[in-house]
Amino acid sequence: MKSAVRSSSVLAAVRWPAAALDSVLGAIFLVAGLWSSLRSFAGPTNFYDEGILLSGANSILLGAAPHSDFYANYPPGVFLIIAALWKVAPISVLSVRAFALALRLATGILSGLIAGSCTGKRFSWITCGLVVLWLSDLALSPWPWMVGSFTALLFVWLLTTALSKQHTAAWIGSGLAWGGLLCIRHDLFVYVSVGIALMALFWMLRDRASCHEAVNSLWKLPLPAFLVERHQGAVVLCLAAPFLAIAMLARGRRFIANVPAVGLVLVMSLSVLPQLLGRNDQAHTIGSVTPALILLSALGERMSFRSSALTGRLGWMLGTALLLALPMVKDFHLRGPIHARLDWRSRDGGLAWDERVDPGHSEALKFIAQHSSPDEPIFVGTFEHRWAFVNAADLYFLSDRRGATRYMQFDPGLVTRREVQEEMISQMEQKRTRVVVLSQCCPISEEPNASMAEGSDLLDRYLATRYRLIDQVGVYRLLLRSRD
């Protein structure tokens, strides 16, 4: 008995330096990530991506239903969340950004819990800090992918808890989180569901066949792109994570404390790959990096705790932290406090406009207020709808108006189609829409794909014959319906 107590004390003393370094480095990364996120809290509003979320949620408050009353390429979950938030908080972009900040911190905390579970700890501070630091590169808004990622991580953590502790509440919570994911990102739900089914099949067959030798060569996968840039580093992290997870699972309980946790994070790391490979820009790449950070930081911590020498323990911990944080630290700048005058009671929050729509943005809102009643729908389009790429979707939210058509957001290859334009014209005629605002914020796609193709000019000809130009201010043309 005394020997066991002495052994436990020695083990605790051996692990203490690495655990302390984990806490210190994690706290540094966490503070840096939160500070950077707070800096973007008062940044200019994004007229399209953020405007889609704001205008969709505002339409729900005005009585519209997602998909039936307005087009959206996301499930209704994120719009309903924002609309519910505005029931208890001011209807302002600031409330939404505060929620996004809390969501970013919660994602880091969940990641720390999952990584800690993988290594037999309660919490991994270094994982939590790294996740928040990496996510600080993204604009501060509750993007559906990030809300979906948080929900998927919540599902992973609750399911891991249910499997290890057999808590009824954890089983129920994991089921609710799984269903909630379907309401937020249906694509991620499908990927996670298929991955879990395959993982369950693998666990059923793992005693019959071993893949240890096949994956052992991937155990120390070299990742030179870590030292390049955030974008390239995130790509390599995401692509390497599934292989490292398989290698960790092949080692089994001799190496990891919680096999189901690693298996479920493996499913997550595979589920984000379609998002990463579908649009490989920096925002979509970094938005997919959280599962990779969980696995890699857990791996580094496990190797640190397994090392018998103090230099080995500290070396693994420092090496993991520097390797994963270097792409973020490279271009990280600490700036002074926010000096903007934030107004929680105004819809725009007192924030500056996006520079692409700033010229004439205030005048466009005044025009809408002067020429339409609060219950009257408006239409926000572009100068040429045969080349339409995106539109100033935030105007619906900022003006507190419903859309005259289902298509408040423009997607390439959608509103350029003749049948869609015919539907839009029919809806505008039914509602006898008076106010039309056209913008030239992003008129033409520059992406090398079919979004650059020319579409129908039917809607352009309709607007030219049924509406007259009242004024042109900045990047906006302000139109009113001609007398019938």
N, C-alpha and C positions, 0 to 999 in steps of 0.2 A: 504493500500500500504506500509506504513511504517512498519506495523507488518510483512508483507511478507518479506521485505528487512531484518528486524531484525532477522527473523527466518532463512533466508538463511545464514546470517552472523554467527549466532550461530551454524548452522549445519557445516559450513566450519571450524569453530574453533574447533568443536568437532572432525572432521575427520582429522585435520591437523597432530596430533602426529602419527596416524597409517599410513597416507600417507607418512610422512617423513621416518618412519621406513621401509616402503615398498621400498622406493627409496634407502636407505642406504644398507639394506640387499641385495636387488637386485643387486646393484652395486658391492658389495663384492663378491657375487656368480658369477657374470658375469666376473669380472676381474680374479677370481681364475680359472674359466672354460676356459677362453681364454688363460691364462698363461699355464695351463696344456696342452691345445691343441697345443700351440706353441712349447712346449717341445717335442711333438711327431712329429712336422713338419719335423725335421731332423732325425727321426728314420729310421731304416733299411727298405728297400723295402720289401714288402710281395710278394714272388715269385709267388704265385698262385692267391689269390683273387684280389690283386691289379694288378698282371700281366695280368689277364684276361681282365680287363678294358683297360690297356695300350696297349696290343697287339691287341685287337679288334678295338680300335680307330685308331691305326697305320695301321691296315689292310685296313680300310676305306680310309685313306689318300693314300694308295698304289693302290686303285682302287677296292678293294673287297667290296661286299655287304653282310651285316649281314644275316645269316641264309642260303642264297643260296650259298655263297662262303665259309663261315666258320660257324661252329656250335656255338650257344650261347644259354644259358638257360634264358637269359634276352631279353626283347624287345629291339629294336635298339636305343631307345631314349638316354640312357646314353652314348653309344658309339658315337653317332652323336654329343652330347654335348661336349665331350672331343675333338673330331676331329675338331669341330668348334672353340673350345678354342685355339687349336694349330694353327689355321689360323691367330690369332691375338697375340698369346703369344708364347714364345719359346717352342719347342717340348721337353719337359722335365717333369719328374715326379714332379718337384717342382711346375710347373704351375698348375698341376692337384691338388696338395695338397693345393695350395693357393686358388683355387676354392672351395675345400672342406671346408677350414676354413671359407671362406665367406658364404658358404651355411649353415654351423653350426651356425654362428652368425645370418643369416637371419631367420633360423628356430626359434631361440630364440626370435627375434623381432616379428615374426608372432605370436608366442605363446603368447607373452605379449599383442599384439593387440587383440587377440581372448579372452583371459582371461579378459582383461579390458572391452571388449564388454559385456561379461557375467555379470559383476558386475556394469555396468553403468559408467565405467571410460574410459578415452582415452587409457591408457596403464598400464600394470601391470609389474613393474620392477622386482618384486620378481619371477614372472613366467618366465620372460625372463632369469634371472640369473640362476634359478634352471635348466631350460632346457639345457642351454649351459654347466653348471657344470656337469650334468649327461652325456651328450653326449661326454664330454671330456674323458670319460673312453674308448671310441672306438678309434681304429686306425684312423688316419686322411687320409681319402680317400673318394671320392664321391660314396660310396656304393649305388647300385641301390635302395635298400630299403630306405636309407636316402634321396636320391633325390626324390623318390616317395612320401615319407612322407611329405617332404617340399611342393611338388606339391599339395598333398591332403590338407594340411593346407592352402595353398594359395587359393585353391578352396573354402574351408570352409569360410575363411575370406571374399573373394570377394562375395560369395553367401549371407553371412550374411549382408554385406554392401548393396547388391542389394535389399534384402528383407526389410531392415530397411529404406533405403534412396531412393530406386527406381531409382538408377543411371543407365543409359543405359550402360555406360562404365563398370560398375561393373558386369552387366549381361553378357556382351560380354566376359569380362575377366574370369568370373567363368566358362563359357562354354569352353574357350580355355584351362584353367587349367584342367578341367575335361578331355578334349581330350588329353592333354599332359600327364596326368597320365596313360592313356592307352598305350602310347608309352614308358613308363618307367617301370611300374610294372603292368602287366595285372591282376595279382591276386588281388592286392590292389584296382584296378579299379572296378573289379567285386564286391568285398566286399562293397566298398563305394557306388556303384550304387544300389545294393540290399538294403543296409541299408537306403539310402535316399528314395527309393520307400516305404519301410516299415514305415519310419518316416513320410512321406507324408500321408500314409494311416492312421497312428495313429492320426495325427493332424486333419484329416477329421472326425475321429470318436471320438475325445476326448470329445466333448460336449455330446455324447450319453452315454459314460461310463467313470467312473473315477477309476483310479488305485491308488488313494491317500492312502487309508488305507493299500493296499497290500504292498506298497513300503516304507511306512513311518518308518517301523521298521528297514530299512536299512540306515536310515539317519545318524546314528553315528556308522558306521561299525568299529569294533576294528581291528587294523592292527599291531599286535605285531611283525611281521617279519620285520617291518621298522628298528628295532633296531639291526638287525643281520648283514647282508652283503648286498652288492650292488645287487647281483644276486637275493637273496631271497626277498629283498625289492622291486626290480623292478617287480618281479612276482606278489606280493601281490598288488602293486599299479595298475598294468594292470588289474588284475582280479576284483579289487574293483571299478575301475573307472566307468564301465557301471552301476553298482547298484547306486552309488552316483549320477550319471547324471540323472537316472530315478527318484531318490528321489528329486533332484533339480527341475526337470520338473513337478513333482507332486505338488510341492509348487507353481508353476506358477509364475505369475508376482508379486505376493506378496513378493517373495523372490529374484527372479533374474530379471535383467533389460532387458535381451535379450534372449527370449525363443528360437528363431531359432538358435542362436549361440550355446547354450548348447545342443540343439538337434543334431546339425551337429557334434559337438565334441563327442557326444555319438556315432554317427555313426562311427567316426574315432576310438574311443576306442574299438568298436566291430570289426572293420575291421582289426585291428592289431593282434587280438587274434589268427588267424590261423598261423601267423608267429611265435608268441610266443609259441604256443602249438606244432607246427610242429618240431621246433628245439629249445629246451629249454636250450641253453647255455647262458653264460653271454652276449656275443656280440649281439645275436639275441633278448635277453630279453630287454637289455637297449636300443637297437634300436627301440623298440616298446613303450617306456615309455612316450613319449612326450604328447599324448592326456591325459594321467592320470595326469601328472604334471599340465597341463592347468586346468583341472577340480578341482583338489584338492587345488591348490593354489588360484583359484577363489573362491572356497568354504570358505577357511580360511579368505580371504580378506572380503568376504561378511559378514561373522559372526563378523569380527572385526568392520566393519562399522555399523552393527546393534546394537552393544553393547553400552549401555548408559554410562557406567563407563569407566574412563581412563584406569584402570587396566585391564578391560575386553578387550578393544580395543587393547592395547599393548600385552596382554596375547595371544589373538588369533593370532596376527600377528607373534609374536615370536615363539609360539608353532607350527604354520604351517611351518615356515621357518626351525626350528630345526628338526622337524619330517621328512620333506622331504629332507633335506640336510644331515642329520646325516650319512646315509650309505655312502655318497660320502666323507664327511669330515673325517670319521674314518680312511681311508687309503690314505688320500690326503697328498702329500709331495711337498712342494715348493723347487725347486732346482734352481741352478744358471743359468745364461744365456747360450744360445746355442753357442758352440765353433766350430761347424763343419764348414768346408769351403764349402759353398753352391755354386754350379755352375749352373746358370739358362740356360746356353747354351748347356749343356751336357744332354743326355737323362737320365742318372742315377742321375743327380742333384748333384753329388759329395757325395751321401749318401752311407752309409755302406750297405753291402749285408745282407740279412736275414741269421742269423747264421746257419740255416738248409741247406743252399745251398752255403755258403761262401767258403768252401773248393773246389777250382777248378772253381769257377764261372768266374773269369777273364780269365782263360785259355780256358774255353769253348767258350767264346765270341771271343777270338783271333782265335780259331780254325775255327769258323764259318766265320770270316772275311777273313781268309787265303784261305779257300777251297770253297767259294761260291761267286758268283757275287751279286750285290745289287738286281737284279731282279730275282734271283734264289730262289725258295722255299726251306725250310728246314723242318725237322721233329724233334720235341722234345717229347720224351717219357719217360718211366720208365724201370727199369731193367726187371721187369716181368709184362707183360700186362694182365695176367690172374688174377693178384691181384691188378691191377691199382686202385689207389685211387685219387691222384692229381698229377699234373706234374709241372715242372718249366715253367709256361706259360709266365713269364716275358721275357724269352729269345727272343721271337719273336719281342717284342717291342725294347729291348735293342740292338739287332743286326740289327734292321730295315729290317726284312725279313718276307715274307708272309709264311703262313703255307702250307705244301705240301698236307695236307688233310683238310677237313672241321673241324676237331676236334682239335683245338688248345688248348682247355681246356678239361681236363679229369673229368668226373663225375662218381662216383661209380655206377656200374650196367649198364653203357653205353658202354664204350670202352672195357669192358670185354666180351661183347656179340659177338658171332661169326659173325653174319651178319654185324655188325658195323666194325669189323676187316677186313672182306672181302672188304667192301667199302673203307677202309683206304688203304689197299694194292693195290686195283685197281687204286686209285688216285695217289699213289706214283709211280706206274709203268707207268701210263700215262705221268707223269711229269719227269720221270727218275730222281727221287730225289737222289742227291749225298750225302748230309750231314745229318747225324742223330746224335742227342745228347740224350743220355739216362741218367737219374738221379735217385738217390735213396733218394730223400729228404723226402718223406713221402710214403714209398712203400706200406703199408698195412693199411687199415682202422681199427680203434680201437673202432668204434661206434657199439653198440649192435643192429645191424640191418642187412638187406640183403646186405649191402655194403661189408660185410666180406666174402661173398660167392666167391668161386673160379669160374673163367670164362674160356674162351677159350685160348689156347696157340698158336693159328694159327699165330698171328702177331709176337710172339716171334720166332717161327720156321722160318717165312719169313725173319726176320731181321738176324737170324743166318746164313741163306744160301745165302742171297743177299748182305750182308754187312760184312766188315772186321773191326776188332777192331784196331784202330790206337794208341790210348793212353787211359789210365785211370787216371784221376786226381781228387783227393778228392772224391766227391760223383757223379762224372760224368764219363761216358764211351763215347768216341768220335769215331764215326764210319764213314767210307766212303764206297760208293757203290763199290762192286767188279766189275771187268770188265766182260761185257756180253760175 
